[in-house]
Amino acid sequence: MKLSEEEVRHIALLARLGLSDEEVQKFRNQLSNILEHFEVLKQVDTTDLLPTAQSVTLENIYRPDEPAPSMTVTDIFTNAPNQEENFFKVRAVLE
């Protein structure tokens, strides 16, 4: 299955991407190859497989919560471009 240039431009529009003509051709080939791989996967018999969201079990691994010394105020502000007293000084986000 080969995608048309119009389909690639539509996909780019949905993704809010501006593509040059050269990029359209490049992605046309790449996306078409991806779709061909999916066609191969469609042929795999999955009738005896249960639906799953994960193929491997997930387990959270937490490190022990151990107290540690904090950084000094001087160390924290070492690379701060602007500071005022013990605060980072930034430009106003909302006016």
Backbone as JSON, one array per atom type, in Angstrom:
{
  "sequence": "MKLSEEEVRHIALLARLGLSDEEVQKFRNQLSNILEHFEVLKQVDTTDLLPTAQSVTLENIYRPDEPAPSMTVTDIFTNAPNQEENFFKVRAVLE",
  "N": [[0.85, -1.19, 0.0], [0.72, 2.05, -0.98], [0.97, 5.27, 0.17], [-0.66, 8.28, -0.84], [0.49, 11.53, -1.95], [-1.28, 13.46, -1.12], [-2.53, 12.22, 1.08], [-0.38, 12.05, 2.86], [0.14, 14.77, 3.26], [-2.25, 15.43, 4.52], [-2.04, 13.94, 6.91], [0.19, 15.23, 7.96], [-0.92, 17.75, 8.37], [-2.81, 17.16, 10.36], [-1.05, 16.55, 12.4], [0.05, 18.96, 12.77], [2.3, 19.73, 11.29], [4.56, 21.32, 9.16], [5.48, 20.52, 6.01], [8.03, 20.22, 3.54], [8.13, 19.73, -0.06], [10.02, 17.8, -0.58], [10.22, 16.53, 1.91], [7.66, 15.48, 2.09], [7.76, 13.46, 0.14], [9.73, 11.83, 1.29], [8.52, 11.06, 3.74], [6.3, 9.85, 2.71], [7.27, 7.49, 1.59], [8.4, 6.31, 3.93], [6.18, 6.1, 5.71], [4.51, 4.5, 4.19], [6.0, 2.12, 4.13], [5.83, 1.43, 6.84], [3.08, 0.92, 7.07], [2.95, -1.31, 5.41], [4.3, -3.17, 6.98], [2.43, -3.44, 9.04], [0.41, -4.7, 7.63], [1.52, -7.23, 7.3], [1.57, -8.03, 9.98], [-1.15, -8.24, 10.45], [-1.76, -10.7, 9.45], [-1.09, -12.57, 11.32], [-2.19, -15.14, 13.43], [-4.24, -14.53, 16.03], [-6.26, -15.57, 17.54], [-6.36, -17.22, 19.82], [-5.25, -15.71, 21.8], [-5.34, -13.67, 24.68], [-6.71, -10.39, 25.09], [-4.55, -7.71, 25.9], [-2.99, -5.06, 27.75], [-0.4, -4.77, 28.37], [2.59, -6.43, 27.52], [4.46, -7.52, 29.12], [4.8, -8.04, 32.65], [4.47, -5.32, 34.87], [6.25, -3.7, 37.43], [6.56, -1.61, 40.14], [9.52, -0.22, 41.33], [10.86, 0.88, 44.15], [13.15, 3.08, 45.71], [14.71, 3.05, 48.93], [13.45, 5.42, 51.24], [15.46, 7.65, 52.42], [16.77, 9.97, 54.72], [18.73, 12.8, 53.71], [21.4, 15.2, 53.57], [20.51, 18.57, 52.77], [20.98, 20.86, 50.0], [22.96, 23.84, 50.23], [21.78, 27.25, 50.48], [23.38, 28.97, 49.05], [24.62, 27.22, 47.21], [22.36, 26.45, 45.76], [21.6, 28.79, 44.43], [23.75, 29.26, 42.79], [23.91, 29.04, 39.92], [21.79, 30.59, 39.18], [20.35, 33.04, 37.16], [19.12, 35.42, 38.02], [18.31, 36.65, 41.2], [16.53, 37.4, 44.19], [16.83, 38.22, 47.41], [16.14, 35.27, 49.06], [14.99, 34.06, 46.8], [14.17, 32.94, 43.49], [14.36, 35.11, 40.78], [12.2, 35.93, 38.28], [10.93, 36.81, 35.0], [7.71, 38.33, 34.64], [5.0, 36.16, 34.09], [2.31, 36.36, 33.54], [0.61, 39.3, 32.79]],
  "CA": [[0.0, 0.0, 0.0], [1.51, 3.28, -1.11], [0.2, 6.47, 0.48], [-0.57, 9.36, -1.82], [1.03, 12.79, -1.41], [-2.4, 14.13, -0.45], [-2.71, 11.57, 2.38], [0.74, 12.46, 3.71], [-0.09, 16.17, 3.63], [-3.35, 15.43, 5.48], [-1.47, 13.47, 8.17], [1.04, 16.32, 8.46], [-1.82, 18.8, 8.84], [-3.35, 16.71, 11.64], [0.04, 16.6, 13.37], [0.51, 20.36, 12.79], [3.66, 19.76, 10.73], [4.73, 21.91, 7.84], [6.45, 19.69, 5.29], [8.43, 20.61, 2.19], [7.82, 18.69, -1.04], [11.01, 16.74, -0.39], [9.84, 15.79, 3.11], [6.44, 14.72, 1.77], [8.2, 12.23, -0.55], [10.46, 11.01, 2.25], [7.57, 10.47, 4.68], [5.4, 8.99, 1.93], [7.94, 6.19, 1.54], [8.55, 5.74, 5.27], [4.87, 5.73, 6.25], [4.03, 3.36, 3.38], [6.71, 0.94, 4.64], [5.25, 1.09, 8.15], [1.78, 0.31, 6.81], [3.2, -2.65, 4.87], [4.62, -4.02, 8.13], [1.18, -3.72, 9.73], [-0.32, -5.69, 6.83], [2.11, -8.52, 7.65], [1.12, -8.36, 11.33], [-2.57, -8.6, 10.39], [-1.87, -12.1, 9.05], [-0.78, -13.42, 12.47], [-3.38, -15.67, 14.08], [-4.29, -14.14, 17.45], [-7.57, -15.99, 18.07], [-6.22, -17.84, 21.15], [-4.57, -14.8, 22.7], [-6.2, -12.76, 25.43], [-6.33, -8.98, 24.94], [-3.7, -7.23, 26.99], [-2.44, -3.72, 27.59], [1.04, -4.91, 28.58], [3.08, -7.75, 27.14], [5.24, -7.99, 30.27], [4.27, -7.49, 33.89], [5.16, -4.14, 35.36], [6.36, -3.64, 38.87], [7.26, -0.42, 40.6], [10.66, -0.48, 42.21], [11.12, 2.11, 44.89], [14.35, 3.09, 46.54], [14.35, 3.4, 50.3], [13.39, 6.85, 51.53], [16.43, 7.91, 53.49], [17.1, 11.39, 54.82], [20.06, 13.2, 53.25], [21.57, 16.64, 53.76], [20.05, 19.43, 51.69], [21.97, 21.79, 49.46], [22.94, 25.15, 50.88], [21.15, 28.3, 49.68], [24.43, 29.46, 48.14], [24.75, 26.25, 46.12], [21.14, 26.46, 44.96], [21.56, 29.99, 43.6], [25.01, 29.42, 42.06], [23.69, 29.24, 38.48], [20.58, 31.37, 38.93], [20.69, 34.31, 36.52], [18.62, 36.52, 38.83], [17.73, 36.27, 42.48], [16.21, 38.49, 45.1], [16.86, 37.59, 48.72], [16.25, 33.82, 48.88], [14.02, 33.67, 45.79], [14.54, 33.09, 42.09], [13.65, 36.24, 40.19], [11.88, 35.65, 36.88], [10.04, 37.77, 34.37], [6.29, 38.05, 34.85], [4.41, 35.29, 33.08], [1.03, 37.0, 33.22], [0.66, 40.72, 33.14]],
  "C": [[0.89, 1.24, 0.0], [0.61, 4.47, -0.83], [0.37, 7.51, -0.62], [0.02, 10.6, -1.14], [-0.06, 13.52, -0.63], [-2.64, 13.54, 0.94], [-1.6, 11.98, 3.35], [0.56, 13.9, 4.16], [-1.23, 16.28, 4.65], [-2.86, 14.98, 6.86], [-0.61, 14.56, 8.79], [0.19, 17.46, 9.01], [-2.4, 18.42, 10.2], [-2.31, 16.79, 12.76], [0.63, 18.0, 13.51], [1.97, 20.47, 12.34], [3.64, 20.43, 9.37], [5.82, 21.14, 7.12], [6.76, 20.29, 3.92], [8.06, 19.47, 1.24], [8.77, 17.5, -0.9], [10.65, 15.88, 0.83], [8.58, 14.97, 2.89], [6.83, 13.41, 1.1], [8.89, 11.28, 0.43], [9.48, 10.31, 3.18], [6.57, 9.57, 3.96], [5.99, 7.59, 1.87], [8.0, 5.54, 2.92], [7.21, 5.27, 5.84], [4.28, 4.55, 5.48], [4.71, 2.07, 3.84], [6.15, 0.48, 5.98], [3.91, 0.4, 7.96], [1.92, -1.09, 6.23], [3.54, -3.62, 5.99], [3.35, -4.38, 8.91], [0.35, -4.75, 8.96], [0.21, -7.1, 7.12], [1.62, -8.96, 9.03], [-0.35, -8.77, 11.35], [-2.76, -10.08, 10.06], [-1.59, -13.06, 10.2], [-2.07, -13.84, 13.15], [-3.32, -15.36, 15.58], [-5.58, -14.59, 18.12], [-7.46, -16.57, 19.48], [-5.53, -16.94, 22.16], [-5.56, -13.88, 23.39], [-5.76, -11.32, 25.16], [-5.52, -8.52, 26.15], [-3.22, -5.82, 26.69], [-0.93, -3.75, 27.71], [1.47, -6.31, 28.19], [3.96, -8.35, 28.24], [4.65, -7.37, 31.53], [5.13, -6.31, 34.34], [5.17, -4.16, 36.88], [7.13, -2.39, 39.25], [8.38, -0.82, 41.55], [11.0, 0.85, 42.87], [12.43, 1.99, 45.64], [13.93, 3.44, 47.95], [14.39, 4.92, 50.5], [14.28, 7.14, 52.73], [16.74, 9.4, 53.52], [18.54, 11.66, 54.36], [20.18, 14.7, 53.45], [21.11, 17.42, 52.53], [21.2, 20.29, 51.18], [21.87, 23.11, 50.22], [22.28, 26.16, 49.94], [22.15, 28.83, 48.66], [24.58, 28.53, 46.95], [23.54, 26.29, 45.19], [21.14, 27.63, 43.99], [22.83, 30.2, 42.77], [24.8, 29.74, 40.59], [22.43, 30.03, 38.17], [20.95, 32.71, 38.3], [20.25, 35.52, 37.33], [18.03, 35.95, 40.12], [17.47, 37.52, 43.3], [15.99, 37.87, 46.47], [17.02, 36.08, 48.52], [15.21, 33.29, 47.88], [14.63, 33.79, 44.41], [13.72, 34.23, 41.52], [13.47, 35.95, 38.71], [10.98, 36.75, 36.32], [8.59, 37.37, 34.64], [5.76, 37.19, 33.72], [3.09, 35.87, 32.62], [1.12, 38.46, 33.63], [-0.7, 41.22, 33.55]]
}
